[in-house]
Amino acid sequence: MPRDANPSGHIFGGWTLSQMDLAGATFAVERATGPVATVAIDAMRFLRPISVGDEVSCFCSWEDEGSTSIKVKVETWTRVRGTKEAEKVTEGVFTYVAMTNEGRPRGLDDAA
């Protein structure tokens, strides 16, 4: 049994959440042009389990931004290997704050 799966052959939600956070942070770093930190996760929904062997993809889109933060909608889709049809399995809105290189909040348009 894979380390990140339960006895039923489904991937743990925590693993999925970490992949979504990595994808969202990568998206937010492009807007912030520097380091970001996750400060909130809102409206997280697990729509169906992910099975061991499924192809997993995370997609990000801009939701909103403030002076120091950006909200990113992250969706996770899966595709059973050998098929062409994808299905959305999780979604959530992640909030990231732009950080200085010293680990302090900064404006999105300020230098890191």
DSSP file (Angstrom, degrees, kcal/mol; ACC not computed):
  #  RESIDUE AA STRUCTURE BP1 BP2  ACC     N-H-->O    O-->H-N    N-H-->O    O-->H-N    TCO  KAPPA ALPHA  PHI   PSI    X-CA   Y-CA   Z-CA
    1    1 A M              0   0    0      0, 0.0     4,-0.0     0, 0.0     0, 0.0   0.000 360.0 360.0 360.0 130.6    0.0    0.0    0.0
    2    2 A P    >   -     0   0    0      0, 0.0     3,-1.5     0, 0.0     7,-0.1  -0.259 360.0-117.4 -60.0 149.9    1.4    3.4   -0.9
    3    3 A R  T 3  S+     0   0    0      1,-0.3     0, 0.0     0, 0.0     0, 0.0   0.801 111.7  48.7 -59.6 -33.7    2.4    5.6    2.0
    4    4 A D  T 3  S+     0   0    0      2,-0.0     8,-2.6     7,-0.0     2,-0.3   0.082 100.2  83.8 -98.8  23.4   -0.1    8.4    1.2
    5    5 A A  B <   -A   11   0A   0     -3,-1.5     6,-0.2     6,-0.3    46,-0.1  -0.889  69.1-130.3-125.6 156.1   -3.1    6.1    0.8
    6    6 A N    >   -     0   0    0      4,-2.6     3,-2.2    -2,-0.3     4,-0.1  -0.448  43.4 -91.1 -93.2 174.5   -5.6    4.5    3.1
    7    7 A P  T 3  S+     0   0    0      0, 0.0    -1,-0.1     0, 0.0    -2,-0.0   0.703 124.4  63.1 -61.5 -18.6   -6.5    0.7    3.1
    8    8 A S  T 3  S-     0   0    0      2,-0.1     3,-0.1     1,-0.0    -3,-0.0   0.518 119.0-108.2 -82.3  -4.5   -9.3    1.4    0.6
    9    9 A G  S <  S+     0   0    0     -3,-2.2    43,-2.6     1,-0.3     2,-0.4   0.671  76.7 131.2  87.0  17.0   -6.8    2.6   -2.0
   10   10 A H  B     -B   51   0B   0     41,-0.2    -4,-2.6    -4,-0.1    -1,-0.3  -0.821  60.6-112.9-104.8 145.5   -7.8    6.3   -1.7
   11   11 A I  B     -A    5   0A   0     39,-3.1    39,-0.4    -2,-0.4    -6,-0.3  -0.516  38.7-103.6 -74.6 139.3   -5.2    9.1   -1.3
   12   12 A F    >>  -     0   0    0     -8,-2.6     4,-1.5    -2,-0.2     3,-0.6  -0.333  21.4-127.8 -61.9 142.4   -5.3   11.0    2.0
   13   13 A G  H 3> S+     0   0    0      1,-0.2     4,-2.8     2,-0.2     5,-0.2   0.824 107.5  62.0 -60.2 -33.6   -6.9   14.4    1.9
   14   14 A G  H 3> S+     0   0    0      2,-0.2     4,-2.0     1,-0.2    -1,-0.2   0.856 101.6  51.0 -63.4 -35.6   -3.8   15.9    3.5
   15   15 A W  H <> S+     0   0    0     -3,-0.6     4,-1.9     2,-0.2    -1,-0.2   0.930 111.5  47.8 -65.7 -44.8   -1.7   14.9    0.6
   16   16 A T  H  X S+     0   0    0     -4,-1.5     4,-2.3     1,-0.2    -2,-0.2   0.925 110.4  52.2 -61.2 -45.3   -4.1   16.5   -1.8
   17   17 A L  H  X S+     0   0    0     -4,-2.8     4,-2.4     1,-0.2    -1,-0.2   0.892 108.0  51.3 -58.6 -41.8   -4.2   19.6    0.3
   18   18 A S  H  X S+     0   0    0     -4,-2.0     4,-2.2     2,-0.2    -1,-0.2   0.887 109.3  50.0 -66.3 -37.6   -0.4   19.9    0.3
   19   19 A Q  H  X S+     0   0    0     -4,-1.9     4,-2.2     2,-0.2    -1,-0.2   0.897 111.4  49.4 -65.5 -39.6   -0.3   19.6   -3.5
   20   20 A M  H  X S+     0   0    0     -4,-2.3     4,-2.8     2,-0.2    -2,-0.2   0.900 110.1  50.7 -65.2 -40.9   -3.0   22.3   -3.8
   21   21 A D  H  X S+     0   0    0     -4,-2.4     4,-2.6     2,-0.2     5,-0.2   0.905 110.0  49.9 -64.8 -41.6   -1.0   24.6   -1.5
   22   22 A L  H  X S+     0   0    0     -4,-2.2     4,-2.0     2,-0.2    -2,-0.2   0.924 113.3  46.1 -61.5 -44.5    2.2   24.1   -3.5
   23   23 A A  H  X S+     0   0    0     -4,-2.2     4,-2.0     2,-0.2    -2,-0.2   0.932 114.2  47.7 -64.2 -46.0    0.4   24.9   -6.8
   24   24 A G  H  X S+     0   0    0     -4,-2.8     4,-2.6     1,-0.2    -2,-0.2   0.892 111.2  50.5 -63.3 -40.7   -1.4   27.9   -5.3
   25   25 A A  H  X S+     0   0    0     -4,-2.6     4,-2.6     2,-0.2    -1,-0.2   0.896 108.3  52.4 -65.3 -40.0    1.9   29.3   -3.8
   26   26 A T  H  X S+     0   0    0     -4,-2.0     4,-1.1    -5,-0.2    -1,-0.2   0.912 112.0  46.7 -60.3 -42.5    3.6   28.9   -7.1
   27   27 A F  H  X S+     0   0    0     -4,-2.0     4,-1.1     1,-0.2     3,-0.3   0.921 113.6  48.1 -63.8 -45.7    0.8   30.9   -8.8
   28   28 A A  H  X S+     0   0    0     -4,-2.6     4,-2.8     1,-0.2     5,-0.2   0.848 103.5  61.0 -66.9 -35.8    0.9   33.6   -6.0
   29   29 A V  H  X>S+     0   0    0     -4,-2.6     4,-1.6     1,-0.2     5,-0.9   0.864  99.6  56.9 -60.3 -36.3    4.7   34.0   -6.2
   30   30 A E  H  <5S+     0   0    0     -4,-1.1    -1,-0.2    -3,-0.3    -2,-0.2   0.914 112.8  39.9 -62.3 -42.1    4.4   35.1   -9.8
   31   31 A R  H  <5S+     0   0    0     -4,-1.1    -2,-0.2     1,-0.2    -1,-0.2   0.902 120.2  44.0 -72.4 -41.3    2.1   37.9   -8.8
   32   32 A A  H  <5S-     0   0    0     -4,-2.8    -2,-0.2     2,-0.2    -1,-0.2   0.633  95.5-143.2 -78.8 -13.9    4.0   38.8   -5.6
   33   33 A T  T  <5S+     0   0    0     -4,-1.6    79,-0.4    -5,-0.2    -3,-0.2   0.869  75.0  37.3  48.1  43.2    7.4   38.6   -7.4
   34   34 A G  S   <S-     0   0    0     -5,-0.9    -2,-0.2    -6,-0.1    -1,-0.2  -0.969 105.6 -26.2 171.1-173.0    8.8   37.1   -4.3
   35   35 A P        -     0   0    0      0, 0.0    64,-2.8     0, 0.0     2,-0.3  -0.169  51.8-171.8 -61.2 149.1    8.2   34.8   -1.3
   36   36 A V  E     -C   98   0C   0     62,-0.3     2,-0.4    69,-0.0    62,-0.2  -0.930  11.3-148.5-134.4 161.0    4.7   34.2    0.0
   37   37 A A  E     -C   97   0C   0     60,-1.9    60,-2.5    -2,-0.3     2,-0.4  -0.994  23.9-116.9-130.2 139.9    3.2   32.5    3.0
   38   38 A T  E     +C   96   0C   0     -2,-0.4    58,-0.2    58,-0.2     3,-0.1  -0.605  37.5 166.1 -72.8 128.3   -0.1   30.6    3.3
   39   39 A V  E     +     0   0C   0     56,-3.0     2,-0.3    -2,-0.4    57,-0.2   0.581  59.2   8.9-119.1 -17.5   -2.4   32.4    5.8
   40   40 A A  E     -C   95   0C   0     55,-1.3    55,-2.8     2,-0.0     2,-0.4  -0.989  46.0-156.4-161.1 152.2   -5.8   30.9    5.1
   41   41 A I  E     -C   94   0C   0     -2,-0.3     2,-0.3    53,-0.2    53,-0.2  -0.980  25.8-176.7-130.5 120.3   -7.7   28.2    3.3
   42   42 A D  E     +C   93   0C   0     51,-3.4    51,-2.8    -2,-0.4    -2,-0.0  -0.822  57.1   9.3-116.8 154.5  -11.4   28.9    2.7
   43   43 A A  E    S+     0   0C   0     -2,-0.3     2,-0.4    49,-0.2    -1,-0.2   0.806  74.0 179.5  53.5  37.9  -14.2   27.0    1.1
   44   44 A M  E     -     0   0C   0     -3,-0.2     2,-0.4    48,-0.1    48,-0.2  -0.570   1.9-177.9 -73.1 126.5  -12.3   23.7    0.9
   45   45 A R  E     -C   91   0C   0     46,-3.0    46,-1.9    -2,-0.4     2,-0.7  -0.992  23.3-157.7-132.0 130.5  -14.4   21.0   -0.6
   46   46 A F  E     +C   90   0C   0     -2,-0.4    44,-0.2    44,-0.2    43,-0.0  -0.924  15.8 178.6-102.2 109.9  -13.5   17.3   -1.2
   47   47 A L        -     0   0    0     42,-3.0    43,-0.2    -2,-0.7    -1,-0.1   0.818  62.9 -13.3 -87.6 -33.7  -15.9   16.2   -3.9
   48   48 A R  S    S-     0   0    0     41,-1.3    -1,-0.3     0, 0.0     0, 0.0  -0.969  79.4 -87.6-162.3 157.6  -14.8   12.6   -4.4
   49   49 A P        -     0   0    0      0, 0.0     2,-0.5     0, 0.0   -37,-0.1  -0.278  32.1-129.2 -69.4 154.9  -11.8   10.4   -3.4
   50   50 A I        -     0   0    0    -39,-0.4   -39,-3.1     4,-0.0     2,-0.2  -0.917  25.3-142.3-100.8 127.9   -8.7   10.2   -5.5
   51   51 A S  B >   -B   10   0B   0     -2,-0.5     3,-2.2   -41,-0.2   -41,-0.2  -0.619  27.3 -93.7 -91.0 150.0   -7.7    6.6   -6.1
   52   52 A V  T 3  S+     0   0    0    -43,-2.6    -1,-0.1     1,-0.3     3,-0.1  -0.406 115.3  29.1 -56.8 131.3   -4.1    5.3   -6.2
   53   53 A G  T 3  S+     0   0    0      1,-0.4    28,-0.4    -2,-0.1    -1,-0.3   0.191  87.0 131.2  99.1 -15.6   -3.0    5.4   -9.8
   54   54 A D    <   -     0   0    0     -3,-2.2     2,-0.5    26,-0.1    -1,-0.4  -0.415  63.5-117.6 -66.4 145.3   -5.1    8.4  -10.9
   55   55 A E  E     -D   79   0C   0     24,-3.0    24,-1.8    -3,-0.1     2,-0.4  -0.751  34.6-155.7 -80.0 129.3   -3.4   11.2  -12.7
   56   56 A V  E     +D   78   0C   0     -2,-0.5     2,-0.4    22,-0.2    22,-0.2  -0.927  16.4 176.1-116.7 130.6   -3.7   14.3  -10.6
   57   57 A S  E     -D   77   0C   0     20,-2.7    20,-3.0    -2,-0.4     2,-0.4  -0.996  15.0-153.2-133.1 139.0   -3.5   17.9  -11.8
   58   58 A C  E     -D   76   0C   0     -2,-0.4     2,-0.4    18,-0.2    18,-0.2  -0.928  10.3-166.2-111.0 136.4   -4.0   21.2   -9.9
   59   59 A F  E     -D   75   0C   0     16,-2.8    16,-2.7    -2,-0.4     2,-0.3  -0.974   4.9-158.8-124.5 136.3   -5.2   24.3  -11.7
   60   60 A C  E     +D   74   0C   0     -2,-0.4     2,-0.3    14,-0.2    14,-0.2  -0.859  10.9 177.5-118.4 147.8   -5.1   27.8  -10.3
   61   61 A S  E     -D   73   0C   0     12,-2.0    12,-2.8    -2,-0.3     2,-0.2  -0.991  36.2-101.8-145.1 151.0   -6.9   31.0  -11.0
   62   62 A W  E     +D   72   0C   0     -2,-0.3    10,-0.2    10,-0.2     3,-0.1  -0.506  37.2 169.9 -71.8 134.5   -6.8   34.5   -9.5
   63   63 A E  E     -     0   0C   0      8,-2.6     2,-0.3     1,-0.4     9,-0.2   0.765  57.9 -38.5-108.0 -52.2   -9.7   35.3   -7.1
   64   64 A D  E     -D   71   0C   0      7,-1.2     7,-3.6     2,-0.0    -1,-0.4  -0.974  49.1-150.7-167.7 164.6   -8.9   38.6   -5.4
   65   65 A E  E     -D   70   0C   0     -2,-0.3     5,-0.2     5,-0.3     2,-0.1  -0.996   3.8-167.4-150.4 153.4   -6.1   40.6   -3.9
   66   66 A G        -     0   0    0      3,-2.6    42,-0.2    -2,-0.3     5,-0.0  -0.332  54.3 -74.0-115.1-159.0   -5.5   43.2   -1.2
   67   67 A S  S    S+     0   0    0      1,-0.2    41,-2.8    -2,-0.1    42,-0.4   0.835 129.5  11.2 -74.1 -30.5   -2.4   45.3   -0.6
   68   68 A T  S    S+     0   0    0     39,-0.3    30,-3.0    40,-0.1     2,-0.3   0.483 122.2  61.5-121.2  -8.0   -0.3   42.4    0.9
   69   69 A S  E     - E   0  97C   0     28,-0.2    -3,-2.6    36,-0.1     2,-0.4  -0.825  52.8-159.5-127.9 160.0   -2.3   39.3    0.0
   70   70 A I  E     -DE  65  96C   0     26,-2.4    26,-2.6    -2,-0.3     2,-0.5  -0.999  13.0-144.5-136.4 136.8   -3.7   37.4   -3.0
   71   71 A K  E     -DE  64  95C   0     -7,-3.6    -8,-2.6    -2,-0.4    -7,-1.2  -0.886  18.4-168.9-102.1 131.3   -6.5   34.8   -3.0
   72   72 A V  E     -DE  62  94C   0     22,-3.0    22,-2.9    -2,-0.5     2,-0.5  -0.977  15.7-142.8-123.8 125.9   -6.0   31.9   -5.4
   73   73 A K  E     -DE  61  93C   0    -12,-2.8   -12,-2.0    -2,-0.5     2,-0.5  -0.772  22.2-167.3 -84.8 128.9   -8.7   29.4   -6.4
   74   74 A V  E     -DE  60  92C   0     18,-3.1    18,-1.8    -2,-0.5     2,-0.4  -0.977   6.4-173.2-121.9 127.1   -7.2   25.9   -6.7
   75   75 A E  E     -DE  59  91C   0    -16,-2.7   -16,-2.8    -2,-0.5     2,-0.5  -0.939  11.1-151.3-116.1 141.0   -9.0   23.0   -8.3
   76   76 A T  E     -DE  58  90C   0     14,-2.6    13,-3.2    -2,-0.4    14,-1.5  -0.956  15.7-175.1-111.8 129.6   -7.7   19.4   -8.4
   77   77 A W  E     -DE  57  88C   0    -20,-3.0   -20,-2.7    -2,-0.5     2,-0.3  -0.912   5.3-159.3-120.8 148.4   -8.8   17.2  -11.3
   78   78 A T  E     -DE  56  87C   0      9,-2.5     9,-2.4    -2,-0.3     2,-0.4  -0.898   6.4-165.8-125.4 158.5   -8.1   13.6  -11.8
   79   79 A R  E     -DE  55  86C   0    -24,-1.8   -24,-3.0    -2,-0.3     2,-0.3  -0.980  25.8-124.3-141.1 128.5   -8.1   11.3  -14.8
   80   80 A V    >   -     0   0    0      5,-0.5     3,-2.0    -2,-0.4   -26,-0.1  -0.556  45.3 -98.0 -69.7 131.9   -8.0    7.5  -14.6
   81   81 A R  T 3  S+     0   0    0    -28,-0.4    -1,-0.1    -2,-0.3     3,-0.1  -0.210 109.5  25.1 -54.5 138.0   -5.0    6.3  -16.5
   82   82 A G  T 3  S+     0   0    0      1,-0.3    -1,-0.3    -3,-0.1     2,-0.3   0.431 106.4  95.1  87.5  -0.7   -5.9    5.2  -20.0
   83   83 A T    <   -     0   0    0     -3,-2.0    -1,-0.3     2,-0.1    -4,-0.0  -0.763  62.6-148.4-117.0 167.2   -9.0    7.4  -20.2
   84   84 A K        +     0   0    0     -2,-0.3     2,-0.5    -3,-0.1    -1,-0.1   0.539  68.3  97.5-107.6 -11.8   -9.5   10.9  -21.6
   85   85 A E        -     0   0    0     -5,-0.1    -5,-0.5     2,-0.0     2,-0.3  -0.679  55.6-161.2 -89.0 127.7  -12.2   12.1  -19.2
   86   86 A A  E     - E   0  79C   0     -2,-0.5     2,-0.4    -7,-0.1    -7,-0.2  -0.733   1.3-160.2-103.8 155.2  -11.2   14.3  -16.3
   87   87 A E  E     - E   0  78C   0     -9,-2.4    -9,-2.5    -2,-0.3     2,-0.3  -0.999  21.4-121.3-137.9 133.2  -13.2   14.9  -13.1
   88   88 A K  E     + E   0  77C   0     -2,-0.4   -11,-0.3   -11,-0.2     3,-0.1  -0.582  33.8 170.2 -72.8 130.7  -12.9   17.7  -10.5
   89   89 A V  E     +     0   0C   0    -13,-3.2   -42,-3.0     1,-0.3   -41,-1.3   0.664  58.7  13.6-117.2 -25.6  -12.2   16.2   -7.1
   90   90 A T  E     +CE  46  76C   0    -14,-1.5   -14,-2.6   -44,-0.2    -1,-0.3  -0.987  55.3 179.7-147.4 157.8  -11.3   19.1   -4.8
   91   91 A E  E     +CE  45  75C   0    -46,-1.9   -46,-3.0    -2,-0.3     2,-0.3  -0.981  10.7 153.7-154.3 151.6  -11.5   22.9   -4.8
   92   92 A G  E     - E   0  74C   0    -18,-1.8   -18,-3.1    -2,-0.3     2,-0.5  -0.977  38.3-116.4-168.6 163.8  -10.6   25.6   -2.3
   93   93 A V  E     -CE  42  73C   0    -51,-2.8   -51,-3.4    -2,-0.3     2,-0.4  -0.963  29.9-164.1-114.1 120.5   -9.5   29.2   -2.0
   94   94 A F  E     -CE  41  72C   0    -22,-2.9   -22,-3.0    -2,-0.5     2,-0.5  -0.859   6.0-151.1-106.9 134.9   -6.1   29.8   -0.6
   95   95 A T  E     -CE  40  71C   0    -55,-2.8   -56,-3.0    -2,-0.4   -55,-1.3  -0.927  14.6-173.9-109.3 129.2   -4.9   33.2    0.7
   96   96 A Y  E     -CE  38  70C   0    -26,-2.6   -26,-2.4    -2,-0.5     2,-0.4  -0.927  13.1-147.1-120.7 144.3   -1.2   34.0    0.5
   97   97 A V  E     -CE  37  69C   0    -60,-2.5   -60,-1.9    -2,-0.4   -28,-0.2  -0.935  24.0-118.1-110.9 134.1    0.6   37.0    2.0
   98   98 A A  E     -C   36   0C   0    -30,-3.0     8,-2.0    -2,-0.4     2,-0.3  -0.487  37.0-159.8 -67.3 138.0    3.7   38.5    0.2
   99   99 A M  B     -F  105   0D   0    -64,-2.8     2,-0.1     6,-0.3    -1,-0.0  -0.891  15.4-124.1-123.8 149.9    6.8   38.3    2.5
  100  100 A T    >   -     0   0    0      4,-3.2     3,-1.8    -2,-0.3    12,-0.1  -0.354  41.5-100.9 -76.0 170.2   10.1   40.0    2.6
  101  101 A N  T 3  S+     0   0    0     11,-2.0    -1,-0.1     1,-0.3    11,-0.1   0.685 126.4  58.7 -66.2 -15.8   13.2   37.9    2.5
  102  102 A E  T 3  S-     0   0    0     10,-0.2    -1,-0.3     2,-0.1    10,-0.0   0.402 124.1-103.7 -92.3   0.9   13.3   38.4    6.3
  103  103 A G  S <  S+     0   0    0     -3,-1.8    -2,-0.1     1,-0.3    -4,-0.0   0.719  78.3 128.5  87.5  22.0    9.9   36.8    6.7
  104  104 A R        -     0   0    0      1,-0.1    -4,-3.2     0, 0.0    -1,-0.3  -0.846  65.4 -98.6-108.7 148.0    7.8   40.0    7.3
  105  105 A P  B     +F   99   0D   0      0, 0.0     2,-0.3     0, 0.0    -6,-0.3  -0.291  47.1 176.8 -60.0 147.3    4.6   40.9    5.3
  106  106 A R        -     0   0    0     -8,-2.0    -8,-0.4   -38,-0.3     2,-0.1  -0.943  36.0 -81.6-145.2 165.1    5.1   43.4    2.5
  107  107 A G    >   -     0   0    0     -2,-0.3     3,-1.3     1,-0.1   -39,-0.3  -0.377  38.5-120.2 -66.8 148.4    3.0   45.0   -0.2
  108  108 A L  T 3  S+     0   0    0    -41,-2.8    -1,-0.1     1,-0.3   -40,-0.1   0.842 115.5  43.2 -58.5 -33.4    2.4   43.0   -3.3
  109  109 A D  T 3  S+     0   0    0    -42,-0.4    -1,-0.3     2,-0.1     2,-0.2   0.432  95.8  98.0 -95.4   1.1    4.1   45.7   -5.4
  110  110 A D  S <  S-     0   0    0     -3,-1.3     2,-0.1     1,-0.1    -4,-0.1  -0.556  84.6 -98.1 -85.4 153.9    7.0   46.2   -3.0
  111  111 A A              0   0    0     -2,-0.2    -4,-0.1     1,-0.1    -1,-0.1  -0.429 360.0 360.0 -69.2 144.0   10.4   44.6   -3.5
  112  112 A A              0   0    0    -79,-0.4   -11,-2.0   -12,-0.1   -10,-0.2   0.486 360.0 360.0 -69.3 360.0   11.1   41.5   -1.5
